[in-house]
Amino acid sequence: MMAWLSEWLGRGTPAVEPATVHDVPRLAQLHGASFHRGWGEGEFEAMLGERNTLVHRLRLGRKIIGFAVSRIGADEAEILSIAIDAGQRGRGLSRNLLLTHLGHLAGRGVRTVFLEVEENNQPARRLYERAGFAVVGRRERYYKQPGGEHLNALLMRRDLS
Ligand SMILES: CC(C)(COP(=O)(O)OP(=O)(O)OC[C@H]1O[C@@H](n2cnc3c(N)ncnc32)[C@H](O)[C@@H]1OP(=O)(O)O)[C@@H](O)C(=O)NCCC(=O)NCCS
C-alpha cells in the first residue's frame, strides 16, 4: 500500500514522539478513558511546561493512540502514566513506546526508574516485567476504586545502564 494511504488509514508503523501542547485534548481524552481519575487538559498542559516531566505520544498515522509520562528528579524518574487507546491494545504497541521513553530518560541522565502498578493489572505488569522492571515493594489497599474497594499496588524498579 502506498505510504500516504496507509498513513491516512492509520496503519503503518507507530511513531514515538515528544508530545506537544496541540496534543493536550487527545492526551486528556485517552487518559480519561484509561483511568478512573482522568487527568484534565490543564494537568497535561502544566506537565508539558515542566522541564522535569517527559511526555511522549504514540502516533499511528494522524492519530495519537497512546502516551507515556514520567517525572525526573536528579538521577531517578517515576513513570506516572502510560496508556494505549482501548481499540489498539493487545497488539504489543506499548512496548516500543515504553522502551523509547526509557531511552530518553537515560539520555537525560536517569539511572533508576520506578513505577507503581495495580497488582491485578496483568497487561501492565507483563509489559513492565518484559521491559526489565522488577517488583521491589507492595502497598496494601493503595488504590481506592469508585465503588469503595481497595486494591494493592506493586512498586517496580529498573536500573538503566
Ligand atoms: C497496560 C497497557 C499500556 C498495555 O498496552 P498494550 O499495547 O495493550 O500491551 P501489549 O499488547 O504489549 O500487552 C502487554 C502484555 O500483556 C499481556 N496481556 C494482554 N492482555 C492480558 C490479559 N487480559 N491478561 C494477561 N495478560 C495480558 C500481553 O500478552 C502482553 O504480554 P506478552 O508481551 O508476554 O505477550 C494497556 O493495556 C493500557 O493502556 N491499559 C490501561 C492503562 C493502564 O493500565 N496503564 C498502566 C498503568 S500502571
The ligand as an SDF file (V2000), in Angstrom:
LIG
                    3D

 48 50  0  0  0  0  0  0  0  0999 V2000
   -1.0430   -1.5080   30.0240 C   0  0  0  0  0  0  0  0  0  0  0  0
   -1.1720   -1.1360   28.5540 C   0  0  0  0  0  0  0  0  0  0  0  0
   -0.4460    0.1980   28.3060 C   0  0  0  0  0  0  0  0  0  0  0  0
   -0.5050   -2.2300   27.7180 C   0  0  0  0  0  0  0  0  0  0  0  0
   -0.5640   -1.8390   26.3520 O   0  0  0  0  0  0  0  0  0  0  0  0
   -0.7360   -2.8880   25.1470 P   0  0  0  0  0  0  0  0  0  0  0  0
   -0.0780   -2.3130   23.9520 O   0  0  0  0  0  0  0  0  0  0  0  0
   -2.1470   -3.2760   25.0100 O   0  0  0  0  0  0  0  0  0  0  0  0
    0.1170   -4.1080   25.7030 O   0  0  0  0  0  0  0  0  0  0  0  0
    0.5850   -5.3980   24.9400 P   0  0  0  0  0  0  0  0  0  0  0  0
   -0.2910   -5.7290   23.7760 O   0  0  0  0  0  0  0  0  0  0  0  0
    2.0500   -5.2550   24.6700 O   0  0  0  0  0  0  0  0  0  0  0  0
    0.3680   -6.4760   26.0710 O   0  0  0  0  0  0  0  0  0  0  0  0
    1.2300   -6.4600   27.1960 C   0  0  0  0  0  0  0  0  0  0  0  0
    1.3690   -7.8750   27.7440 C   0  0  0  0  0  0  0  0  0  0  0  0
    0.1940   -8.1900   28.4890 O   0  0  0  0  0  0  0  0  0  0  0  0
   -0.3630   -9.3910   28.0000 C   0  0  0  0  0  0  0  0  0  0  0  0
   -1.7990   -9.2720   28.1760 N   0  0  0  0  0  0  0  0  0  0  0  0
   -2.6490   -8.5180   27.4730 C   0  0  0  0  0  0  0  0  0  0  0  0
   -3.9040   -8.6540   27.9850 N   0  0  0  0  0  0  0  0  0  0  0  0
   -3.7960   -9.5010   29.0330 C   0  0  0  0  0  0  0  0  0  0  0  0
   -4.7180  -10.0140   29.9830 C   0  0  0  0  0  0  0  0  0  0  0  0
   -6.0040   -9.6640   29.9520 N   0  0  0  0  0  0  0  0  0  0  0  0
   -4.2590  -10.8470   30.9430 N   0  0  0  0  0  0  0  0  0  0  0  0
   -2.9500  -11.1980   30.9990 C   0  0  0  0  0  0  0  0  0  0  0  0
   -2.0200  -10.7130   30.1330 N   0  0  0  0  0  0  0  0  0  0  0  0
   -2.4490   -9.8790   29.1640 C   0  0  0  0  0  0  0  0  0  0  0  0
    0.0650   -9.4730   26.5560 C   0  0  0  0  0  0  0  0  0  0  0  0
    0.0410  -10.8060   26.0850 O   0  0  0  0  0  0  0  0  0  0  0  0
    1.4810   -8.9300   26.6600 C   0  0  0  0  0  0  0  0  0  0  0  0
    2.3560   -9.9070   27.1600 O   0  0  0  0  0  0  0  0  0  0  0  0
    3.4590  -10.5870   26.2030 P   0  0  0  0  0  0  0  0  0  0  0  0
    4.3370   -9.4550   25.7560 O   0  0  0  0  0  0  0  0  0  0  0  0
    4.1330  -11.5430   27.0860 O   0  0  0  0  0  0  0  0  0  0  0  0
    2.6740  -11.2150   25.0790 O   0  0  0  0  0  0  0  0  0  0  0  0
   -2.6530   -1.0340   28.0970 C   0  0  0  0  0  0  0  0  0  0  0  0
   -3.2850   -2.2480   28.4410 O   0  0  0  0  0  0  0  0  0  0  0  0
   -3.4170    0.1200   28.7180 C   0  0  0  0  0  0  0  0  0  0  0  0
   -3.4060    1.2230   28.2020 O   0  0  0  0  0  0  0  0  0  0  0  0
   -4.1080   -0.1340   29.8400 N   0  0  0  0  0  0  0  0  0  0  0  0
   -4.8910    0.8960   30.5310 C   0  0  0  0  0  0  0  0  0  0  0  0
   -3.9960    1.8740   31.2390 C   0  0  0  0  0  0  0  0  0  0  0  0
   -3.0770    1.1760   32.2190 C   0  0  0  0  0  0  0  0  0  0  0  0
   -3.4620    0.2920   32.9620 O   0  0  0  0  0  0  0  0  0  0  0  0
   -1.7980    1.6330   32.2280 N   0  0  0  0  0  0  0  0  0  0  0  0
   -0.7860    1.1010   33.1210 C   0  0  0  0  0  0  0  0  0  0  0  0
   -0.8700    1.8020   34.4260 C   0  0  0  0  0  0  0  0  0  0  0  0
    0.3760    1.2250   35.5440 S   0  0  0  0  0  0  0  0  0  0  0  0
  1  2  1  0
  2  3  1  0
  2  4  1  0
  2 36  1  0
  4  5  1  0
  5  6  1  0
  6  7  2  0
  6  8  1  0
  6  9  1  0
  9 10  1  0
 10 11  2  0
 10 12  1  0
 10 13  1  0
 13 14  1  0
 14 15  1  0
 15 16  1  0
 15 30  1  0
 16 17  1  0
 17 18  1  0
 17 28  1  0
 18 19  1  0
 18 27  1  0
 19 20  2  0
 20 21  1  0
 21 22  1  0
 21 27  2  0
 22 23  1  0
 22 24  2  0
 24 25  1  0
 25 26  2  0
 26 27  1  0
 28 29  1  0
 28 30  1  0
 30 31  1  0
 31 32  1  0
 32 33  2  0
 32 34  1  0
 32 35  1  0
 36 37  1  0
 36 38  1  0
 38 39  2  0
 38 40  1  0
 40 41  1  0
 41 42  1  0
 42 43  1  0
 43 44  2  0
 43 45  1  0
 45 46  1  0
 46 47  1  0
 47 48  1  0
M  END
$$$$
